[in-house]
Amino acid sequence: MPMSRRDHYHHGDLYNALADAATALASAGGPDAIVLREVARRVGVSATAAYRHFASHTDLLRVVKERAQGMLVDAMRVALSSEPPVPDPGDDAERRLRALGRAYVAFALEHRGLFRACFCDTHRLDDDVPDLGEFEAYRMVAQTLDELVVAGRLSPQGRVCGEVVAWASVHGLAMLLLDGPLRALPDDARDIAVERTLDVIIAGLRTT
C-alpha cells in the first residue's frame, strides 16, 4: 500500500511540536486530556510519526509532567523575586516561605490542568520510587527552611521533615480549593484561608 501524504510529513522539530500540543491539551483538560492520536492530529502528522518520538502515552505524559513542574517552579521563583528582601534574615526567610506557598496555590487555581499534570502518575510498576530531591519546588522549600534554622527561627528538631509538613499542608489546601468543597469559597475567604494556613505552618514549625 502506498504511504499517505501524512506519512511523508516533515517537521522541523516534531518532538517539541508534539510536546507543545500535548501541553496545550493538559492545560485545557488536565492529564486525562492527553491522547497521542489527538496530539498527532493537532500537529498534522500521523500517529505512526508521533510514535517515532514517543513510544507510549506514558512517555508523552512524562514530558508534559516535567514541563508543568517547570512552569510551577518558574511561578514560585517569580513570586520570590517580586517582593524586595527585608533586612532581618529570619523575617526574610519567613517572607520567602509565604511567597512560595502563595505562588503554589495561585498556580493551582490559575493553571488547573497543568497543576494536575504536575502530579499525575507516570511511573510503571517496576519503577523505583522517585527521589524527592528531583522536585525543584521541594528543594526551594527545603532551602528556605534551612535559612530559618540559620536565622534562629527554627530549631534543628523542628526542621526535621519540615518541607514535607509545609508541602503537604499547602498542597492539601490547593486540592481542596481546586476539587474539594473549598472551591465554593469566595475570593476573600480563599485568600484568608491561604494566609492562615501559612501562619499555622510557620507557627507549628517554630514550636516543635
C-alpha positions as CSV (number, residue, x, y, z in Angstrom):
1,M,0.0,0.0,0.0
2,P,1.5,3.4,-0.9
3,M,2.3,5.7,2.0
4,S,-0.2,8.5,2.6
5,R,0.9,12.1,2.3
6,R,0.8,12.5,6.0
7,D,3.3,9.7,6.4
8,H,5.8,11.8,4.4
9,Y,5.2,14.9,6.6
10,H,8.4,16.5,7.7
11,H,8.5,18.9,10.7
12,G,11.5,21.0,11.7
13,D,11.1,19.9,15.4
14,L,8.4,17.4,15.6
15,Y,9.3,16.3,19.1
16,N,8.7,19.7,20.6
17,A,5.7,20.3,18.4
18,L,4.1,17.2,19.8
19,A,5.1,18.1,23.3
20,D,3.6,21.6,22.8
21,A,0.3,20.2,21.6
22,A,0.2,17.8,24.5
23,T,0.9,20.5,27.0
24,A,-1.9,22.6,25.5
25,L,-4.3,19.7,25.9
26,A,-3.2,19.3,29.5
27,S,-3.6,23.0,30.1
28,A,-7.2,22.8,28.9
29,G,-8.3,19.5,30.4
30,G,-5.6,18.1,32.7
31,P,-3.5,15.0,32.0
32,D,-6.6,12.9,31.1
33,A,-7.0,15.1,28.0
34,I,-3.7,13.9,26.6
35,V,-4.3,11.4,23.8
36,L,-1.4,10.6,21.5
37,R,-3.6,10.4,18.4
38,E,-5.2,13.7,19.1
39,V,-1.8,15.3,19.7
40,A,-0.7,13.9,16.3
41,R,-3.8,15.2,14.6
42,R,-3.3,18.7,16.0
43,V,0.3,18.8,14.8
44,G,-0.8,17.4,11.4
45,V,1.1,14.1,11.3
46,S,0.1,10.5,11.5
47,A,0.0,8.6,14.8
48,T,2.8,6.5,13.4
49,A,5.0,9.6,13.1
50,A,4.2,10.6,16.6
51,Y,5.1,7.1,17.9
52,R,8.6,7.5,16.5
53,H,9.2,10.2,19.1
54,F,7.0,8.9,21.9
55,A,6.8,5.2,22.2
56,S,3.9,5.3,24.6
57,H,1.3,7.6,26.1
58,T,3.2,7.4,29.3
59,D,6.4,8.8,27.6
60,L,4.4,11.7,26.3
61,L,2.7,12.3,29.6
62,R,6.1,12.3,31.4
63,V,7.3,15.1,29.2
64,V,4.2,17.2,29.9
65,K,4.6,16.5,33.6
66,E,8.2,17.7,33.6
67,R,7.1,20.9,31.6
68,A,4.3,21.6,34.0
69,Q,6.5,21.2,37.0
70,G,9.0,23.6,35.4
71,M,6.2,26.1,35.0
72,L,5.2,25.8,38.6
73,V,8.8,26.4,39.7
74,D,9.0,29.4,37.4
75,A,5.9,30.9,39.1
76,M,7.4,30.3,42.5
77,R,10.7,31.9,41.5
78,V,8.8,34.9,40.2
79,A,7.0,35.2,43.5
80,L,10.3,35.2,45.4
81,S,11.7,38.0,43.3
82,S,8.5,40.1,43.2
83,E,9.0,41.5,46.7
84,P,12.2,43.1,48.0
85,P,14.0,41.3,50.8
86,V,13.7,42.6,54.3
87,P,16.8,43.3,56.5
88,D,16.2,40.7,59.2
89,P,17.3,37.2,57.9
90,G,14.5,35.5,59.9
91,D,11.8,37.8,58.7
92,D,13.1,37.4,55.1
93,A,13.1,33.6,55.3
94,E,9.5,33.7,56.5
95,R,8.6,36.1,53.7
96,R,10.1,33.7,51.2
97,L,8.3,30.7,52.6
98,R,5.0,32.6,52.5
99,A,5.7,33.7,48.9
100,L,6.4,30.1,47.9
101,G,3.1,28.9,49.5
102,R,1.0,31.7,47.9
103,A,2.5,31.1,44.5
104,Y,1.9,27.3,44.7
105,V,-1.8,27.8,45.5
106,A,-2.1,30.5,42.9
107,F,-0.6,28.3,40.2
108,A,-3.0,25.5,41.1
109,L,-6.0,27.8,40.7
110,E,-4.8,29.7,37.6
111,H,-3.4,26.7,35.7
112,R,-5.7,23.9,36.9
113,G,-4.9,21.4,34.1
114,L,-1.2,21.9,34.3
115,F,-1.2,21.7,38.1
116,R,-2.9,18.3,37.9
117,A,-0.3,17.2,35.3
118,C,2.4,18.1,37.7
119,F,1.5,15.2,39.9
120,C,0.0,12.7,37.6
121,D,1.3,9.1,37.9
122,T,3.8,8.3,35.1
123,H,5.7,5.6,37.0
124,R,5.5,2.0,35.9
125,L,5.0,-0.7,38.4
126,D,8.7,-1.7,38.2
127,D,9.9,1.9,38.5
128,D,11.8,3.0,41.7
129,V,10.0,5.5,43.9
130,P,11.0,8.9,42.7
131,D,13.6,10.8,44.8
132,L,12.0,13.9,46.5
133,G,15.1,15.8,45.5
134,E,14.0,15.6,41.9
135,F,11.3,18.1,42.7
136,E,12.7,21.6,42.5
137,A,9.7,23.0,44.3
138,Y,10.5,20.7,47.2
139,R,14.2,21.8,47.2
140,M,13.1,25.5,47.3
141,V,11.1,24.9,50.4
142,A,13.9,22.9,52.0
143,Q,16.4,25.7,51.3
144,T,14.1,28.3,52.9
145,L,13.7,26.1,56.0
146,D,17.4,25.9,56.2
147,E,17.6,29.7,56.2
148,L,15.1,29.7,59.1
149,V,17.4,27.4,61.1
150,V,20.4,29.6,60.4
151,A,18.4,32.7,61.5
152,G,17.4,31.0,64.7
153,R,13.6,30.9,63.9
154,L,13.5,27.1,63.6
155,S,15.2,24.6,65.8
156,P,17.1,21.6,64.3
157,Q,14.4,19.4,65.8
158,G,11.6,21.4,64.2
159,R,13.5,21.3,60.9
160,V,13.1,17.5,60.6
161,C,10.7,16.7,57.8
162,G,9.6,20.4,57.8
163,E,9.4,20.6,54.0
164,V,7.1,17.5,54.0
165,V,4.8,19.2,56.5
166,A,4.8,22.5,54.6
167,W,4.3,20.9,51.2
168,A,1.6,18.6,52.4
169,S,-0.3,21.4,54.1
170,V,-0.2,23.8,51.1
171,H,-0.8,21.0,48.5
172,G,-3.8,19.8,50.6
173,L,-5.3,23.3,50.7
174,A,-4.7,23.7,46.9
175,M,-6.5,20.5,46.2
176,L,-9.4,21.4,48.4
177,L,-9.7,24.7,46.7
178,L,-9.4,23.1,43.3
179,D,-11.5,20.0,43.5
180,G,-13.0,19.9,47.0
181,P,-15.7,21.6,49.0
182,L,-13.5,24.7,49.5
183,R,-13.8,25.6,45.8
184,A,-17.0,27.3,46.8
185,L,-15.2,29.9,48.9
186,P,-15.4,33.5,47.7
187,D,-12.1,35.1,46.8
188,D,-11.6,37.0,50.0
189,A,-12.3,33.9,52.2
190,R,-9.9,31.8,50.0
191,D,-7.1,34.4,50.4
192,I,-7.7,34.3,54.2
193,A,-7.5,30.5,54.2
194,V,-4.2,30.6,52.4
195,E,-2.7,33.1,54.8
196,R,-4.0,31.3,57.9
197,T,-2.6,28.0,56.5
198,L,0.8,29.7,56.1
199,D,0.5,31.1,59.6
200,V,-0.1,27.7,61.1
201,I,2.7,26.1,59.1
202,I,5.2,28.6,60.4
203,A,3.9,28.7,64.0
204,G,3.9,24.9,64.1
205,L,7.4,24.5,62.8
206,R,8.6,27.1,65.4
207,T,7.1,25.3,68.4
208,T,8.3,21.8,67.5
